[in-house]
């Protein structure tokens, strides 16, 4: 997972490792204010999507938000989390 600061927020990009070539969805989590990272908190999900790029226009409303991405397979099994990245 990589992050890029842009004028309208932050841009998150990640690479897809999908040896089975099955359709995947990605879950983007955002944690703020030094919150404990807890992927069981569905209120921290800001997107579930098919693409591997996400623009967070609301990132400027938070001080150093932390982002994590997971993948969902066709049966909605969630992968291990990506590395965590933070915005300045």
Secondary structure as UniProt FT lines:
FT   STRAND          2..6
FT   TURN            7..8
FT   STRAND          9..13
FT   TURN            19..20
FT   STRAND          25..31
FT   TURN            33..34
FT   TURN            39..40
FT   HELIX           42..44
FT   STRAND          45..49
FT   STRAND          53..56
FT   TURN            57..58
FT   HELIX           59..61
FT   STRAND          66..72
FT   TURN            74..75
FT   STRAND          85..86
//
